[in-house]
Structures are given as structure tokens and as C-alpha cells.
Amino acid sequence: MSAVGYPFSAIVGLADLRLALLLNAVSPAIGGVLVRGEKGTAKSTMVRALAALLPEVDVVAGCRFACDPAQPDPACPDGPHEASAPYETRRARLVELPVGATEDRLVGSLDLERALTEGVKAYEPGLLAAAHRGVLYVDEVNLLHDHLVDLLLDAAAMGICHVEREGVSVRHAARFLLVGTMNPEEGELRPQLLDRFGLTVEVRASRDPGERAEVVRRRLAYEADPAGFAARWREADEELARRIADARALLPRVELPDTELERIARVCAAFEVDGLRADLVTARAAIALAAWHGRDRVTADDVRQAALLALPHRRRRNPFDAPGLDPETLDEALGEPDPDPEPPAGGPGGQDGDRAEGSADHSADHSAEQGADHGAEQGAAPPPGPGAAEQAPVKPGEPFRARLLSVPGVGSGRAGRRSRAETSYGRTVRARRPVQPVTRLHLTGTLRAAAPHQVARGRAPGGGLVLRREDLREAVREGREGNLVLFVVDASGSMGARQRMRAVKGAVLSLLLDAYQRRDKVGLVTFRGSGAEIVLQPTSSVDVAAARLETLPTGGRTPLAAGLLTAHKVLYHEHLRDPRRRPLLVVVTDGRATHGPDPVGEARRAARLLAARRVAGVVVDCETGPVRLGLAQRLAADLGALALRLDELAADALAGLVRGIKDPRDSRRAA
Ligand SMILES: [Zn+2]
């Protein structure tokens, strides 16, 4: 990597991201940017280049917490600083938080051993301290542990980093511009976390050949001569930096007229965003926009642009809905409020004219909806789509809250909400001798270890406990991990009528929703006709799995063995990739096998192969009707798996009655 960074001004395209970053540079109170988009766009380059444009900062010399000499942090662990303390002027920093970072790396680490045995409060600052008064950049924020995301966003919201270990605590200022990126194909962020980012932008590589060629041309020029390239763009970057500084100075004088404030409230109400954060962020972004354009008054256009950046991620209702703003609704909400509720002058003619413009769209929407409803109610085939060769795919049934299926034992995988796992947070379950320096002390365990030695160590009557390093015990904590939930779904004709396939798809969709909430990875293997297919390689993107399920074709013979062997292969590859993530195999079948020379024998051998690898499994028995063969039960026995009937998958029998009242997770379906 070159020491000379790529100049901000030289980046082609990405206008939305450019604006979002500049607005945050002008007004950090906006609360950062979440960048959504595919890999291979210049989003990282642009974020890194931004730091060079930020105004320089004065910091107290030698302070590891970047105290401002004009206003040092009274709680600064390196303080207190004298008013006359020497200071230095340096660039605002860009700090990158790697996805695999530990909690100590993020918030800093307290040396508990020294604190307890020597009485010294030794604190090593983390990345939050380093990012204070600069930019904190988290590439692939959606892959960060839940626990770290919570710490990060708490610090971002409060402007303070607080570390506490067993009663020893340190706090310091941590105000930074937070920029996160994510590839939505690798999994969405929880809606609560989406809301914590001020603005979002969607980026994609340009489809314009001229623009693409220019991107490559500049990249090559930069790589050939970084210093020369940067020199050619220096003036443009300096101009941007000046403009940021001017806008910052203007910001406190920008006026937000009541008409514009009301416009913001109307837009936020129209998109049914939760809480008032959306209104606040939109207002701040609109004010920053005015300042950026050198105006001291917010205009309707500022509000429109601010809404486009501040609202798309706040109106999601369902994890399977893509974020975005409907431009028609936006324009409608942005328009001047009608002071007169009666139709405007011009009479019915004017109204008809209005209606005619949108009528084609509206009636099309309506009939499509009706069609879907009929299909759902009667199990009738919806109108064939472009890809419907043999039979239109069966729509999934209404999803329900699924019961918790988990992997037995205690794992050590990434944080999640499914199976028990040893974690760095959560409930303390026991004490043990530390393997590394202690960060989580088990106090009673430590005292118990020290107690027998007190006489030998010469503890005076009435004196304090004599504690040695070897007495220290660390707490072992237990929380939950996410798993890989691999679905193996029988999509053959043996699964019977469309009505039953609808129930099966509904059940799998329910389990997918559950997997989304528990932060699992999911994969989907189906088998029908002459073989099995990996419909979805393991991914965190449950949305994609749900979409593939919807269009899944069904019918044909039942190659059960092929389905199980394909699952075995997928699990083997995933184990190599991520050995700590424990799999849960969910086989959805009636247990029948009808393809191949020895279909039943082959299926049993495949099942035993999986059993030998000790894969935790659940067989969802889809057999219905008065005469039952119990084949799925036998498959479960061969797999060493739990067997459940389709109707036993719901969290409880009463779920249907209390749903929407007691379970807050169901609020997403209220809309
Ligand atoms: Zn300081």
C-alpha cells in the first residue's frame, strides 16, 4: 500500500456517498454513514480519502486520548492536563475497526492483574480512543459481533467510551465520525442498528462504459505514480477541505424555517418511521446541506435531499423488505400542505386529470394483489411468470414463530442467539485458572484460591488479604452462538398436493425468519427428479434464501440419498471455511425415497454417513393422511436426529392467539 492516499476529488461517480460523507464532515452530529453495496466499488477508497479533507486538530502533546488543549477531557486517563500544557497540531485520524476485533481491542484493556496485585490502574487505550476526533471506519459492519456493535454504537451515541472490569473502571471521550459498509448479500443489519446510523447510501459500480473506463484510467495513473497523481489533485482536495471548514463555520447560523421543519415532519410521518430520530437526522442533514451550499437558510430542496439520505433504512418493516424510498410517496409528502381540504379549483375535471396520470399503475397493482390473494386462498396457480416452464411455483404459507431448535453441547462459535456457547460476555458459569492475562476476574474463585495460603504468607490478624498473581481466577461465561442451519427440502412429487407444499414452504419460511433473528447462516439444498441441487450456498443473507424458496419448483421423483449426500458435501466445505460454526441440519421430508436402483438403502447409508460426522439434526416429518408409513421417523433414527411433525414446529400451540400482543418480534408483521 502506498503512503500517498488516493485523492478524494479523483474518485469518479458515487455522488450520494460523496455528499453523505461531506455532510457528516460538516456536521458530525448527523451520526455517520452506512454504505450499502457490492464489493469492488471505490467505497473504501472514498472513506479513507475523506480523512485528509477534515480540518486538522490540536491535541495535548503526549495525551493518548487526543485531548483538545482548549477543552481537555476532565476524565482523561492521561490527565489532568495543565492549561499551559504543550500541544501539537495534526491531521484528523482514520481508524479502521477490523471485523475480527476483540472487545479489548475496541474499548481498550485494563490490566486487572496489576490493578489487584500492585494497585496500579494500567489502561491500554483501544480503537475508540484512537478514533476520537477522527473517523472510525468499519468495513463489513454487518459481520461484526452483536456485542461489539452494541459497544460501538453506545460509544458513538454518548461520545464516551466506558470500560469496566470487576469494579475497576475507566472512561474517556470518544467522539468520531462513524462510517460502516456492508454488502447486503451477506446479511442485513438488525433494524435497531440500521436506525443508529445517521445516513445510508446505496452504491453500485457505474454501468456507463465511459465512466468505468475513466475509473480504470485514474487507478492506473495513481498506481504508476502515486505522488504525481496526488499532486495533480491536490488543489481540488484543498478546495474541498476549505469548503468543509467554511461550512462548519456557517453551520451555527443556518436557520431552519418552520415551513421546512413541518415538511420534514410530514415526510417522516408519510414513511412511518419509528421514533423521532429520523426527523432529527433529516433536520441536521438539511441544515448541513444549506451550510455546504453557503446558504444560511434551509430550502425545500435541502429537505428532499436530506430525506433521501436519512430515511431509506428507517422504514423497513420486515427483514425481507429491501430498503428504499418510493419516489411518489416522497414527492407527495414533500409537496406544500393543502390548506383547503376541499378539491382545488378546476372541479372534477382537474381531479380526473390527476387520477388519469397514475391510473394505469394503480389498477395494475390492484389486480396483481387480487390475483395473489386468490392464489393464496384457494391454492390455485397464480398467473405463470416468465420462468414457469412446467408448473408455477407454490407460494409459501403464512409464517409462524418457530420453536427453538438448537445444537446440543457448548460451542465456541460467533455470537448469535441459537445454541449454548462459551463467550466473552453473558452469564458467568464457573471459574478457572486463566490461560491469558485476566480480563474477567472471578472474584469468589480468586478469594477461595488465596484463602488457604494466608497463614503461610504471613497475613497479620486484621490485615488485608495477601493476594498473589497465581491466585487469580477468570470467569468462564456462557452466552449463545449462531449456527449454520442447512435446510434439505424434499421438493418432489411425493410431497403431494400443492396445499401441502404450501404448508412445507411456510414452515421453512418460518424457520428462515427464526434464523435471521438468531443470526445464523443458512443454506438450502433441495432434491427432486433425478438429483439434488444446492439452491443456496451457506450465507447470512436470509432474504435471498426466502426469495429462492418462493420460486422453488416442485414435482418429480424423490432422490433422498442425493439430497443427504449433497448436504454432507456442503457441511464438509463449510467446516473447512469456518470450523467453529456448528451446523444444524434440518431435513424436511416425508421420508420417502423413490429414485435410483436401491433408493431406500442408499438413503439410509447417506444418513449414517452424516450421523458418523455427529451432525446435529432435525427431521421435519411431512407425512400426512390416515395411513402413515413412519419413514421420516426411521430416517431421524438413522441420522441420530430429532423428529418433529410439521405442526410441532410452532413455538407453542397458542402462538396464533397471542401473536402480535406478546411477542414484540411480530410487530414487523403489523404493517
Ligand atoms: Zn488527555
Residues whose N, C-alpha, C, O or C-beta is under 5 A from the ligand:
A	BS01	ZN	C63 F65 C67 C76 D78 G79
